[in-house]
Amino acid sequence: MYSASVRNSTPKYLQEINSRVSMKLKKVKRTCSEILETRQLYEDQVLEIYQEAFNELIQYSVTYSSTLINIKQAYDSALQIRDERISQFITQDLFKQ
C-alpha cells in the first residue's frame, strides 16, 4: 500500500490506524446493487470504519486535536441531518401507502 520510505516517515500510530482500516475494509462486502438502500448500507459500514480511525487520530494528535474535533463535529452534524431526512422520507413513504 505504501512505499518503504513513506512507511518509515509515517508515525507508528498512523501506520497502525491505516493497517486496522485496511483490515476492516477487506471484511466489508462491496455491493454492485442498483438499490440505493443497499448501497447506502455499504457506504455506512465504510464510513463507520473511517469514523473510528478518525477518533483514534484525534486521540493521538495532541497538536491538531482541537481542529480535528471541529472537523468531526461538522461531519457528524451533517450526517445526523442526513439521517433525519432519510428517516423523514421513509416515514412519509409509509404514510402514503
C-alpha positions as CSV (number, residue, x, y, z in Angstrom):
1,M,0.0,0.0,0.0
2,Y,2.8,2.5,0.9
3,S,6.4,2.5,-0.2
4,A,9.1,1.8,2.4
5,S,10.2,5.4,2.5
6,V,6.7,6.7,3.2
7,R,6.1,4.0,5.8
8,N,9.3,5.0,7.6
9,S,8.3,8.7,7.7
10,T,4.8,7.9,8.8
11,P,4.3,7.9,12.6
12,K,3.9,4.4,14.0
13,Y,0.4,5.1,15.4
14,L,-0.7,6.3,12.0
15,Q,0.7,3.1,10.4
16,E,-1.3,1.1,12.9
17,I,-4.5,3.1,12.2
18,N,-4.0,2.6,8.5
19,S,-3.4,-1.1,9.0
20,R,-6.6,-1.5,11.0
21,V,-8.6,0.4,8.4
22,S,-7.3,-1.8,5.6
23,M,-8.2,-5.0,7.5
24,K,-11.7,-3.8,8.4
25,L,-12.4,-2.6,4.8
26,K,-11.4,-6.0,3.4
27,K,-14.2,-7.5,5.6
28,V,-16.9,-5.2,4.2
29,K,-18.6,-6.8,1.2
30,R,-18.8,-4.4,-1.7
31,T,-22.1,-4.2,-3.5
32,C,-23.0,-3.8,-7.1
33,S,-26.6,-3.3,-6.4
34,E,-28.6,-0.5,-8.1
35,I,-30.8,-0.3,-4.9
36,L,-29.9,2.9,-3.1
37,E,-30.7,1.4,0.3
38,T,-28.3,-1.5,-0.2
39,R,-25.6,0.9,-1.5
40,Q,-26.2,3.2,1.5
41,L,-25.7,0.3,3.9
42,Y,-22.4,-0.5,2.4
43,E,-21.2,3.2,2.5
44,D,-22.4,3.5,6.1
45,Q,-20.2,0.5,7.0
46,V,-17.2,2.1,5.3
47,L,-18.0,5.4,6.9
48,E,-18.1,3.8,10.4
49,I,-14.6,2.3,9.9
50,Y,-13.2,5.7,9.0
51,Q,-15.1,7.4,11.8
52,E,-13.4,5.0,14.3
53,A,-10.0,5.7,12.6
54,F,-10.6,9.5,12.8
55,N,-11.5,9.2,16.5
56,E,-8.2,7.4,17.1
57,L,-6.3,10.0,15.1
58,I,-7.8,12.7,17.4
59,Q,-6.7,10.9,20.5
60,Y,-3.1,10.6,19.2
61,S,-2.8,14.0,17.6
62,V,-2.4,16.4,20.5
63,T,-1.2,19.3,18.3
64,Y,-4.2,19.2,15.9
65,S,-6.8,17.7,18.2
66,S,-9.0,20.8,18.5
67,T,-9.1,21.3,14.7
68,L,-9.8,17.6,14.2
69,I,-12.6,17.7,16.8
70,N,-14.2,20.7,15.0
71,I,-14.0,18.8,11.6
72,K,-15.5,15.7,13.3
73,Q,-18.4,17.8,14.8
74,A,-19.2,19.4,11.4
75,Y,-19.3,16.0,9.7
76,D,-21.3,14.4,12.5
77,S,-23.8,17.2,12.4
78,A,-24.2,16.9,8.6
79,L,-24.6,13.1,8.9
80,Q,-27.2,13.5,11.6
81,I,-29.3,15.8,9.5
82,R,-28.9,13.4,6.5
83,D,-30.1,10.5,8.7
84,E,-33.1,12.5,10.0
85,R,-34.0,13.5,6.4
86,I,-33.8,9.8,5.3
87,S,-35.9,8.8,8.2
88,Q,-38.5,11.5,7.4
89,F,-38.7,10.3,3.8
90,I,-39.2,6.7,4.9
91,T,-41.9,7.8,7.3
92,Q,-43.6,9.8,4.5
93,D,-43.5,6.8,2.2
94,L,-45.1,4.6,4.8
95,F,-48.0,7.1,5.3
96,K,-48.6,7.3,1.5
97,Q,-49.1,3.5,1.3
